[in-house]
Amino acid sequence: MSQQSPGPQQIPVVVLAGFLGSGKTTLLNHLLHRSGGTRVGAIVNDFGAIEIDAMAVAGALGDSTVSLGNGCLCCAVDASELDVYLERLARPSTGIDVIVIEASGLAEPQELVRMLLASEHPGIVYGGLVEVVDAAEFDGTRAKHPEIDRHLALADLVVVNKLDRAPDGGRVLGLVRELADRAAVVPATYGRIDPEFLFDCRPSEERIGQLSFDDLHEHTGDGDDHDGHHAHLHTAYDSLSFVSEQPLDPRRLMGFLDSRSEGLYRIKGYVDFGPYDAANRYAVHAVGPFLRFYPEPWAGVDVDAGTRLTQLVLIGSGIDSDALAKDLEGCKSDAPHAADEHGMWGVLRYVQDPDGQDPDAQDPDVQDPGEQGTDEQGPDGPPA
């Protein structure tokens, strides 16, 4: 997204928002690997106390990321505090060309835009609001949270993601275009879009329709109190963070996952199954009823063998956090050094075919852009 006539020293700051599990982290990881030489910095805001999304991004960014966990950025800091974080990334010595703020899935994007427009940092300029939509879950999300319509109306760019999982993707695209009539609407799978939709890789004309304070006032001038903290999505949701140094039993964990309630909307993190697969940890990603595991070598993780951890964040509405924590405690293995040959069968049902049958296994550099596949994990990075 082009910025409003910034000076040569100013770095555009793009807000990347979207409901839980829509694919923001997947999209950000795609941008990091396809930036065409443009150096991207990121501020990643996880809702839970364990910063799972920041872990997923940090491997690509190194010291070019700022992680903010256990709270919603739109309410946890003010504009001056946000400037402190932006300063770390906007120093000339970092060489960063664009900064992306990945909001938590329950953030109020309007508040983040307000903070950026109120920023007094001379080295940055607001670069636009990108809203990511899960096409497969859009109807249900919108029914529960009608404020999604307002988020779309504020957006500069809407990425309609996971079209491969939506049986009527064309209808969803048309509906989103109606709701976001001022924004560009881009269909996607794997979160794969051209980086130039978000930031300029070379000079171009100023974008028409950039959000301003007047735009924000227009969207909040209908008499409804959208500005109060109580109106934000995250006030209706709770999160639970679970950490275990003891491996989990795969059968017990699958029993927990198979019986999860409808209110437990989002699960993300990493699981240590101990002797059931000593070489790998398993990234877990669940959105509503959708569940996937992604094995990845422990060797690629900067952790000693003796301190391997299971780290999970659970987010839901009306969930009993104490009961869930107790249930997860019950998933710990009674025999952490023993395994039977059939124990992983339940988990492996949710691991994608490594032989290339699933489109995720294809090389993104040779895949036809029109092809669609399961979105949750492309080769560009860990799950969103």
Secondary structure, DSSP 8 states (H G I E B T S, - for coil): ---SS--TT-EEEEEEEESTTSSHHHHHHHHHHSSTT--EEEEEE-SSSS-HHHHHHHHHHGGGEEEE-SS-HHHH--HHHHHHHHHHHHSGGG---EEEEE--TT--HHHHHHHHHT---TTEEEEEEEEEEETTTHHHHHHH-THHHHHHHH-SEEEEE-GGG-TTHHHHHHHHHHHTTTSEEEE-STT---GGGTS-SS-----TT---HHHHHHHTTTS---SSGGGSGGGG-EEEEEEESS-B-HHHHHHHHHT--TTEEEEEEEE--GGGSTTEEEEEEEETTEEEEEEEEGGGSS--GGG--EEEEEEESS--HHHHHHHHHTTB-SSTT---TTTTHHHHTTB--TTTTSGGGS-TTTS-TT-----S--TTSS--
